[in-house]
């Protein structure tokens, strides 16, 4: 079972609001299945329908467990591109959607299956 700290989720939602109308994206850091921080990758490109990560910029950091990105449309279902990235970049992935409230998110595993995350 995964959990995320409320302050981390608030920070993600605020960054997503600040990025409008573009997507926001970052990586998730966790300890013992508790997501406690995000990691920004240098060179990340934000677009109106995509976030591009240059994975060669990803540090070797075993606390990075997955990704988070926003969907300004408000739909938190993963696209085919999201599913491909999920399968290659960690165990847990979060998509946040407009209006970027604490309950405006969905989480997925590397197989793009929905996962429940507790907000603590």
Backbone torsions as a table, in degrees:
resi	resn	phi	psi	omega
1	UNK	NA	131.7	179.3
2	UNK	-96.9	149.8	173.7
3	UNK	-134.3	157.3	174.4
4	UNK	-134.1	138.0	176.6
5	UNK	-68.1	138.5	-178.1
6	UNK	-58.6	-39.2	-179.3
7	UNK	-66.0	-33.4	177.0
8	UNK	-68.6	-43.6	178.0
9	UNK	-63.7	-39.9	176.6
10	UNK	-60.9	-43.4	179.7
11	UNK	-61.9	-41.6	178.0
12	UNK	-62.2	-44.9	-179.0
13	UNK	-64.9	-41.0	179.6
14	UNK	-66.2	-43.0	177.7
15	UNK	-62.8	-37.4	178.4
16	UNK	-66.3	-42.1	176.5
17	UNK	-62.5	-44.0	-178.6
18	UNK	-64.7	-25.6	-177.4
19	UNK	-84.3	-12.8	-178.2
20	UNK	-52.7	140.2	5.8
21	UNK	-87.0	9.1	-178.9
22	UNK	-88.5	161.3	174.0
23	UNK	-74.9	152.6	172.3
24	UNK	-109.9	145.6	176.7
25	UNK	-149.5	146.3	178.3
26	UNK	-160.7	178.5	175.8
27	UNK	-108.6	155.1	-176.4
28	UNK	-101.5	137.8	175.5
29	UNK	-113.8	138.5	-177.6
30	UNK	-144.3	157.5	171.7
31	UNK	-135.1	126.2	-179.3
32	UNK	52.1	46.7	177.6
33	UNK	63.8	21.1	173.9
34	UNK	-113.6	113.4	178.3
35	UNK	-75.7	121.9	-173.8
36	UNK	-122.6	-8.6	-174.0
37	UNK	-162.4	161.2	171.4
38	UNK	-114.1	155.2	176.9
39	UNK	-123.9	124.0	178.2
40	UNK	-88.7	137.8	177.4
41	UNK	-99.5	130.9	175.9
42	UNK	-59.6	140.9	176.8
43	UNK	85.5	0.7	178.5
44	UNK	-59.8	134.1	-179.8
45	UNK	-108.8	125.2	177.9
46	UNK	-100.8	131.7	176.4
47	UNK	-127.7	177.4	-178.9
48	UNK	-75.8	-16.8	177.6
49	UNK	-136.3	18.2	-178.5
50	UNK	-162.2	158.0	166.4
51	UNK	-130.3	124.8	-179.8
52	UNK	-107.0	123.6	176.6
53	UNK	-102.5	133.3	171.1
54	UNK	-91.5	95.1	-171.7
55	UNK	-63.9	-20.2	175.9
56	UNK	-67.3	-15.6	175.3
57	UNK	-87.0	-6.3	-178.0
58	UNK	-70.4	124.4	-179.5
59	UNK	-70.1	157.8	172.5
60	UNK	-79.7	100.0	-174.4
61	UNK	-144.6	106.8	-175.1
62	UNK	-71.5	-5.1	175.1
63	UNK	-84.4	-10.6	176.3
64	UNK	-77.4	118.2	-172.5
65	UNK	-114.9	-6.8	-177.9
66	UNK	170.2	-156.8	-173.7
67	UNK	-133.5	164.9	171.9
68	UNK	-139.4	139.5	171.4
69	UNK	-152.0	163.0	-176.8
70	UNK	-103.4	154.3	169.8
71	UNK	-121.4	100.1	179.9
72	UNK	-56.6	-19.9	178.4
73	UNK	-68.3	-20.4	-177.1
74	UNK	93.5	-11.5	179.6
75	UNK	-85.9	119.9	-174.5
76	UNK	-101.4	24.2	174.3
77	UNK	-86.3	143.6	-179.1
78	UNK	-76.6	140.5	173.6
79	UNK	-78.9	173.3	175.7
80	UNK	-60.2	-38.9	177.8
81	UNK	-64.8	-40.7	176.5
82	UNK	-59.5	-46.7	-178.3
83	UNK	-60.1	-39.8	178.2
84	UNK	-63.8	-45.6	179.2
85	UNK	-63.3	-42.7	-179.8
86	UNK	-55.5	-40.9	-175.6
87	UNK	-68.6	-16.8	-175.7
88	UNK	-115.3	0.5	-169.5
89	UNK	-141.4	37.4	171.8
90	UNK	128.0	172.7	-172.9
91	UNK	-88.0	-23.0	-174.1
92	UNK	-139.4	138.0	-176.9
93	UNK	-140.0	139.0	-178.4
94	UNK	-121.3	135.8	170.8
95	UNK	-117.1	123.4	177.0
96	UNK	-104.3	147.6	-177.0
97	UNK	-128.4	153.6	174.9
98	UNK	-55.6	135.9	17.1
99	UNK	-93.3	18.7	174.8
100	UNK	60.4	47.6	171.6
101	UNK	-92.9	167.9	-176.0
102	UNK	-59.0	-24.7	-179.5
103	UNK	-99.0	5.5	-175.6
104	UNK	-92.4	58.0	179.7
105	UNK	-151.7	159.8	172.5
106	UNK	-134.1	152.5	179.7
107	UNK	-125.5	149.5	-175.5
108	UNK	-140.2	153.1	173.7
109	UNK	-90.2	-175.7	-176.7
110	UNK	-66.3	-17.8	176.1
111	UNK	-92.9	8.1	179.7
112	UNK	67.7	23.2	174.8
113	UNK	-88.7	138.6	179.8
114	UNK	-58.6	141.4	179.6
115	UNK	-130.4	141.1	175.6
116	UNK	-87.5	136.0	176.5
117	UNK	-123.2	128.7	174.6
118	UNK	-83.9	136.4	173.8
119	UNK	-94.3	121.2	-176.6
120	UNK	-120.0	NA	NA
